[in-house]
Amino acid sequence: YRFLETPQDEHASPDLKLPALSASSINTYAACPLRFYYEYVRGIREENAPEELMAANDFGTVVHRAMELIYQPCCSGGEVSTQMLSQWLDPANAIIARTVRQAYSEEYLHTKDVKGQLTGLNHLYCVMIEKYVRRILEHDKSIAPFRYIASEKRVRGSLALSNGHRVRLQGVIDRIDEFPGEVRRIVDYKSGGVSASLKSWDSLFSHINGKPGKDQPSAISQTLFYAFMMRTQMEKDGEKRNLPLCPTIYSFQSLYKDKDEYTGVICVPESGGGYSSLTDFDQIRDTFEEKLRRRLDQMFDPDIPFAGTDDTKVCSYCPFVTICGK
């Protein structure tokens, strides 16, 4: 119940970090309610044991930080032109190399000191990350010009359950940009290969047993969650709906594989059959809110226990597998 909104919340300082559910925590519940219980209810955290090889989440964190640093001068509506991107992409300027090195030092080596040459695995990791950052910027160049609104935008809000209680929600949007007169994009970076097509609305905030990660709808539900949170916060702040919100996934692997055709725009099922590109979140907002509320109703139902998943493949990468005994 620590995630439920109380009457005192409206008088609380905005800087007070009250517990709130994120899209990833809701997706954790969908994969395994028991893991959600251990991690988010009991607050048990996996120990960060030192690893010789870089973990996938660390790789993604460095890429996120590098993109944030590169676009830092453009935040708050600065125009991003093809000329600007060409300058960043020019190897002679070494802008990408310097930025990746700074991001790698901060996020992985945990130091602000970026002097001296990186060697061995550290150098190889930076070279790999540079390739991904370069590919993102090449894609951006193909769709420029646009305006860059924000990086790592924190959003908070709440949603009413069917019983009237409200649940606090939060999220961090990787990137917000805008094509004036067209759309404002809510962009989520994904280091793995994920699908941008939602098979069915019933699969939203669900886990598909036995399927590999790329077939899970978690990336889609997370990006739609951010669009929902952004629209909710805009309404709370009295900001007018000038442009439709376009939820977009930047899958690093897909940007490489389908670089000439990839847009990252999410495709959703249509009522009459088939699929359509979602360029205006408000078109499916009511459907999304209904699916989100249904999942939250289940999470906060005292008659539904935090049971372990039946999909044992999930257990193979769960840090709590020794606790639950699977």
N, C-alpha and C positions, 0 to 999 in steps of 0.2 A: 504493500500500500504506500510505500514511500514515493512512488511515481505519481500518485494521485494529487491533483491540485487541491489546495485548501483555501478557505476564505482569506487567509493572511497573505497568500501569494501575490495578490494585486497590490499590496502595500510593501512588498519586499523590494529591496534594491535590485536593479538590473544586473549588478555585478555579483549578486549572491548566486552561487552555483548550486541550484536546487537539482536533485536527481531527476533526470528525464530520460525517456526512451528514445533511442535512435533507430534508424532504419536497419542498421546492422544487428542491433540487439533483437529486433523483431524477427529478422531473418534467422538469427540464432535459435530463437524459440521454435520457428517453423521446422528447422533441421532437427532439433532435439530439445524439448522442453526442460529436460533434466539439466542439460548443459547451461541453459539460460538461468535456471535456478542457482546452480553453483556460482556462475560468473557474475550475474547481475543482481540476484536477490541476496545471496550470502556474501558476495563480494570477494570470492576466492579468485586470485589471479595466478596465471601460470608464471613460473619463475623464468626470467630471461637468462637462460644459460648461454655462455659464450659459444659461438659457432664458428667453425673455420670457413664455411661457405656462407655466402650472403643469402638470407631468406627472401622469399618472393615479396613479402610485405615490406621488407626494408628497401628492396629494389623500387617498389612502387612509391614509397615515401620519398626517396631521393628524387625520382622523376617529378613528383608533385611539387617538391620544393624548388627544383630547377625551373619549372614552368612558372611558378609564383615569382621567382627572382627575375626572370626574363621580362615578364609583363608588368613588373612593379611600377616602372615609370608611366605606364599607360592607364593605371587604375583610375576610377572615378570618371570614366567616359572619354579617355584619350583615344584618338583615332589610330588604328593600326593599318598602315598602308603596305602595298606590295613592295615599295621601295625600302621601307623600314625592315621588312622581313628578309628581303634580299641581302641587306647589310648584315643582319644577324646570321644569315645562313652562309655568308662568305667565309670560307675557312681561314682566309688571310687575316680576318679580324679577331679570330679565336674567341668570339663572344660566347658561343655555346660551350666550348671547352672550359673557359674560366668559370662560367656559371655552374656547370655540372660539378666541377671540382669544389666550388664553394658549398654547393648543396650536399655533396658527398661528405665533405669534412664536417659539416654541421650535423647532419642527420645520422650518419653511419659511424664516423670516427669521433663524433661528439667533441669537436674542437673548432674554435674560430680561427685557428692558425692554419692558413692555406699556403704557407711558404714551403718551398722545397718540392722536389719531384716525388710523385707517388709511384711506387714500384710494385712489382709482382701482381697479386690478385687485385689490389687496390687500383692499379693502373688499368687492368683489364675490365674491371667493373665500370670504371668511368668511361672507357671507350664504348662499352655496350650501351650505357645510359645515354651517351651522346648521340648514338644512332637513333634511339627512340625519340629523344627530344628533337632532333633534326627532322625526323619524319613528321612529328606533330606540326612543326613550324612550316614544313613544306605543304602540308595539307592546309594550314591556315593561310598560306600565301595564295593557294588556289581559290580561296573563297573571299579574300580581302578585296576591298577595304571593309572594316567593321570597327565598332567602338568597344573598347574593353572596359567593363564596369567594375568587376571585383574579382579577387582571388580569395579562397578560403573564407568565404562569407558565412558567418555563424547566424543561424536562424533558430528561434524558439517559438513555441506556441503550445496549444493544447487541443484535444478533441474529446467531445462528449461521448461516453459509452451509452449503451442502450438504457442503462439504469439511471442515467443522469449524472453520474460522477464524471469528472474530467481528468484525462491523463495528460501529464506534461510530456511534450515531445521536443526534440532538438535535432539539429543536423549542421554539418559544415559542407557548404557547396564549394566544390573545387574551383569552379570558374563560372562567371556570368559575363556574357558579351551580348552585343546588340547590333542588328542590322537596321539602321534607322528607317522607319516607315514600313518595316516588314515584321521582324520577330525579335524577341529577347530570348537568348538561349540559356538554359540551365545545363551546364556541361559537367559530366562526371568522368574523371579519368579512371580507366581500368587497365592494369598491367597485364592481365591474362586475356585469353581469347573468350569473349562472352558474346552471346547473341543479343541483338537489339530487337528481336521479334518475339512478342508475347504470344504463346500458343493459344491460351484461353484465359479469360478473366478469373476462372476458378483456380488457376495455378498461381495467381498473384499472392505473395506472402505465404507460399507453400513450398514444400520440398518434394522433389520428384525422386522417389526411391530408385536406387540403382543406376541413376544417370550421372555422367561425369559433370564436373563443375560448369563447363561451358553451356550445358543445357538447362541449368537452373535459372529460374526467373529472378534471382536475387538482385542482379545488377539493374534490371528493369524496374523492379519495385523500389529500389533505393533511389534511382533517378526521378521516378514519378513522385516519391516521397518528398524529395527536395523541391520539386516544382510546387507541390501542394503546400509545403511549409513557406515557400517564398510568396505564393499568392496570398496565403493567410496573413503573413506578416505585412505585406503591402496594404491589405485591407485594414489591418489594425492601425497602421501608421497613417491611414488616410490617403495613400498614394493611388492615383487614378490608374485604371487599366488602359494604358496608352497602346501597348503592344501585346500580342499573344505570347505566352510562355511556351517555348519549344524545348522539351526535355531531350537531351542529346548525350550519347555515350561515346567517348573517345577510347575505343579499345585499341591498345597499342599493337596487338597482333593483327587485328583486322585492318588497321591503317597500313600495315605492311602487305598483307595478303591481297586486299581489295583496294589498293590505294587510288586507283582511277575511278572507282565507283562508290567508295565508302562515304557516307554522310553522317552516320551515327544517329540519325533520327529514328526514334522508336516507332515500330510498327505495332498496331493493336488490332484485335479482332473487330469486325463490323457486325452489327446486329443482323444484317441480311446475309452474312457469309463473306468470306474473304478478309483481307487485311488492308489497312490504310496507314499512311505516314501521319504521325501525330505532330502537327506543327502548332496546335493550340491546345494547351492542357485543359482549358476550361470546358472543352468538348466532352471530356471524360471525367471531369472532376467529381461529379456525383457518384459515378460508378466506382472510382478509386476510393472515395471516402467511405462508401458502403463496405467495400472489401477490407479496408483498413480497420473500420469499426468492428466488423465481424471477428477479425483476428484478435483485436484488443479485448473484445468481450470474452473470448475464450481464455485469453491470458489472465484476466482478472476474475474469472469465475471460480469461486472457492470450492466448487464441487468437481472441478477438473484438476486432477493431480499433475505435478510436474514429472511425467513419466519419461523413461528413456526411449530413444528412437528404435524403431524396428529395422531400420536400414543400417546394418553393421558396417557398411562402407564408410559411413560418417564417423564411426568410432576409430577408424584407422588414423585419423588426424586430430582426434580430440584429446586435449591435455588432461581430461578428467577420467579417462578410461579405467585407470587403476582404482579410482574411488568408487565408481558405480559397479565395477566388477564384470563388465562385458568383455 
